[in-house]
Amino acid sequence: MPKAKSKEEKRGEKVKPKRLVILDAHAIIHRAYHALPEDFATSAGVPTGALYGLATMLIKIIGELKPDYMAAAYDLPKPTYRHAAYEDYKGKRAKTDDALVAQLKRSREIFEAFNIPVYDAEGFEADDVLGTIVQTLHATRSTLHCDVIIASGDMDTLQLVDGDRVRVYTLKKGIQDTILYNEEKVKERFGFGPEFLPDFKGLRGDPSDNIIGIPGIGEKTATELIQKFGHIEDIYDKLGKDKKAFEKEGVKARVVLLLEKHKEEAEFSKMLAVIRRDAPVLFKLPEKEWKESVDEKKAEEIFSRFEFRTMAARFREAVGGNKEVGIRNNELGIRNKEEEDLDKDELKETQIALWLINSSITSPKLEDIFSFAKTKDFAKARQAVFSELEKRNLKKVFEEIERPLIAVVRKMNKRGVKIDTEYLNKLSKEYHKELTKLEENIWKEAA
């Protein structure tokens, strides 16, 4: 049923479309896990690198894309219909690390804390869930009122791109370098439109998913065949009717023979590559926009649990100080005022004491002190920090080394420090020469 017109539409005014961001959770978490150090963990040694990467990516998306609605799609651990059709589907992938498996399970807690609904379907992959959501929006004509951005670490989702209405925000490197693909960008990247991407895989295969394609046909040949003849079905239709057309178009006889010999493999590989649009997923746009229902306190609790000490401030900044959120949670203004009312010396001393207890917190904030002490009463939190300091026999270090330096550092911050730039420039040139020699020696030994 078509969506009812808004007051602005009835008056003939142009209305800015709402924005839905759908996240390919599995792909993002996998990318984050491999992008961040293996030793990224809590103070108790629990691995959290993938979870940190996911939270970072979500905050980046909220800040950059400014979604009105959000949703996430997940793979399930059971085999899919693709595995049933082809036993070796994704067969060459290494066994998933136990640390990643554990974080995949816990990652749903982050989506819950961010108030982002999660969708999955047994027998289908996250890509198919994404495809079904997009199809549902098309069928209900919701894309007339809402543009869609799919956030993923996987290029497979590019086949869902549709003009500027459905775009893909994907990771190029790590979890920070991103690119937003519309239809024109896909054509620039591949030389053909999004609808031909399954054909591309059908011809050249995909080693990452163990899709075989046609042995002997690579990216260049697959691209040329698609540009000249279209979809795989069109290629074989032309091949059956007019084989000489391939010769006229400059297709080598060897390639024609490969096409004839491996028709079944090409069609089967394309079937595996196509994102399904009919997964058993019931999706509809929420009544309320994402910001209206997000609970900052809940998000902060998950950051505290995983020891992501700077994440709460970044989350608040990305959300943009939404008035309703601030009023409901009573957090934004109060926290800043509370810090202003504290004794500056006591706060600084407590921050340094916490750093001595946990040196991974290089520049502790008030929220780190509260998080450590599990209280938002500063007097009690300070007492808890210094009690732990004494237990760890660090009181002498604090009293004799760190506390006397507070006044010195304060003066340095206020007045600055004198630097001998001439000496540093000279040192830089010397080190540069030394490094150049070392580099040359390394290349000689490697050769």
Secondary structure as the mmCIF struct_conf table of DSSP 4:
data_model
#
loop_
_struct_conf.conf_type_id
_struct_conf.id
_struct_conf.beg_label_comp_id
_struct_conf.beg_label_asym_id
_struct_conf.beg_label_seq_id
_struct_conf.end_label_comp_id
_struct_conf.end_label_asym_id
_struct_conf.end_label_seq_id
HELX_LH_PP_P HELX_LH_PP_P1 PRO A 2 SER A 6
HELX_RH_AL_P HELX_RH_AL_P1 LYS A 7 LYS A 10
TURN_TY1_P TURN_TY1_P1 ARG A 11 GLY A 12
HELX_LH_PP_P HELX_LH_PP_P2 LYS A 16 PRO A 17
STRN STRN1 LYS A 18 ASP A 24
HELX_RH_AL_P HELX_RH_AL_P2 ALA A 25 ALA A 35
BEND BEND1 LEU A 36 LEU A 36
TURN_TY1_P TURN_TY1_P2 GLU A 38 ASP A 39
STRN STRN2 ALA A 41 ALA A 41
TURN_TY1_P TURN_TY1_P3 SER A 43 ALA A 44
STRN STRN3 PRO A 47 PRO A 47
HELX_RH_AL_P HELX_RH_AL_P3 GLY A 49 LEU A 65
BEND BEND2 ASP A 68 ASP A 68
STRN STRN4 TYR A 69 ALA A 73
BEND BEND3 PRO A 77 LYS A 78
HELX_RH_AL_P HELX_RH_AL_P4 TYR A 81 ALA A 85
TURN_TY1_P TURN_TY1_P4 GLU A 87 LYS A 92
BEND BEND4 ARG A 93 ARG A 93
HELX_LH_PP_P HELX_LH_PP_P3 ALA A 94 ASP A 97
HELX_RH_AL_P HELX_RH_AL_P5 ASP A 98 ALA A 113
TURN_TY1_P TURN_TY1_P5 PHE A 114 ASN A 115
STRN STRN5 VAL A 118 TYR A 119
TURN_TY1_P TURN_TY1_P6 GLU A 122 GLY A 123
BEND BEND5 PHE A 124 PHE A 124
HELX_RH_AL_P HELX_RH_AL_P6 ALA A 126 ALA A 139
TURN_TY1_P TURN_TY1_P7 THR A 140 ARG A 141
HELX_RH_3T_P HELX_RH_3T_P1 SER A 142 LEU A 144
TURN_TY1_P TURN_TY1_P8 HIS A 145 HIS A 145
STRN STRN6 CYS A 146 SER A 152
BEND BEND6 GLY A 153 GLY A 153
HELX_RH_3T_P HELX_RH_3T_P2 MET A 155 LEU A 160
STRN STRN7 ASP A 162 ASP A 162
TURN_TY1_P TURN_TY1_P9 GLY A 163 ARG A 165
STRN STRN8 VAL A 166 LYS A 173
TURN_TY1_P TURN_TY1_P10 GLY A 174 GLN A 176
STRN STRN9 ASP A 177 TYR A 181
HELX_RH_AL_P HELX_RH_AL_P7 GLU A 183 PHE A 190
BEND BEND7 GLY A 191 PHE A 192
HELX_RH_3T_P HELX_RH_3T_P3 PRO A 194 PHE A 196
HELX_RH_AL_P HELX_RH_AL_P8 LEU A 197 ARG A 204
STRN STRN10 ASP A 206 ASP A 206
HELX_RH_3T_P HELX_RH_3T_P4 PRO A 207 ASP A 209
TURN_TY1_P TURN_TY1_P11 ASN A 210 ASN A 210
STRN STRN11 ILE A 211 ILE A 211
BEND BEND8 ILE A 214 ILE A 214
TURN_TY1_P TURN_TY1_P12 PRO A 215 GLY A 216
HELX_RH_AL_P HELX_RH_AL_P9 GLU A 219 PHE A 229
BEND BEND9 HIS A 231 HIS A 231
HELX_RH_AL_P HELX_RH_AL_P10 ILE A 232 LYS A 241
TURN_TY1_P TURN_TY1_P13 LYS A 243 LYS A 243
HELX_RH_AL_P HELX_RH_AL_P11 LYS A 244 LYS A 248
TURN_TY1_P TURN_TY1_P14 GLU A 249 GLY A 250
HELX_RH_AL_P HELX_RH_AL_P12 ALA A 253 LYS A 261
TURN_TY1_P TURN_TY1_P15 HIS A 262 HIS A 262
HELX_RH_AL_P HELX_RH_AL_P13 LYS A 263 ALA A 273
BEND BEND10 VAL A 274 VAL A 274
HELX_LH_PP_P HELX_LH_PP_P4 ILE A 275 ARG A 276
BEND BEND11 ARG A 277 ARG A 277
BEND BEND12 PRO A 280 PRO A 280
BEND BEND13 GLU A 287 LYS A 288
HELX_RH_AL_P HELX_RH_AL_P14 TRP A 290 SER A 293
HELX_RH_AL_P HELX_RH_AL_P15 GLU A 296 PHE A 306
TURN_TY1_P TURN_TY1_P16 GLU A 307 GLU A 307
TURN_TY1_P TURN_TY1_P17 ARG A 309 THR A 310
HELX_RH_AL_P HELX_RH_AL_P16 MET A 311 VAL A 319
TURN_TY1_P TURN_TY1_P18 GLY A 320 GLY A 320
HELX_RH_AL_P HELX_RH_AL_P17 LYS A 323 ASN A 329
TURN_TY1_P TURN_TY1_P19 ASN A 330 ASN A 330
HELX_RH_AL_P HELX_RH_AL_P18 LEU A 332 ASP A 341
BEND BEND14 LEU A 342 LEU A 342
HELX_RH_AL_P HELX_RH_AL_P19 LYS A 344 ILE A 357
TURN_TY1_P TURN_TY1_P20 SER A 359 SER A 360
BEND BEND15 THR A 362 SER A 363
HELX_RH_AL_P HELX_RH_AL_P20 LEU A 366 ALA A 373
TURN_TY1_P TURN_TY1_P21 LYS A 374 LYS A 374
BEND BEND16 LYS A 376 LYS A 376
HELX_RH_AL_P HELX_RH_AL_P21 PHE A 378 LYS A 391
TURN_TY1_P TURN_TY1_P22 ARG A 392 ASN A 393
HELX_RH_AL_P HELX_RH_AL_P22 LYS A 395 VAL A 397
HELX_RH_PI_P HELX_RH_PI_P1 PHE A 398 GLU A 402
HELX_RH_AL_P HELX_RH_AL_P23 ARG A 403 ARG A 415
HELX_RH_AL_P HELX_RH_AL_P24 THR A 421 ALA A 446
#
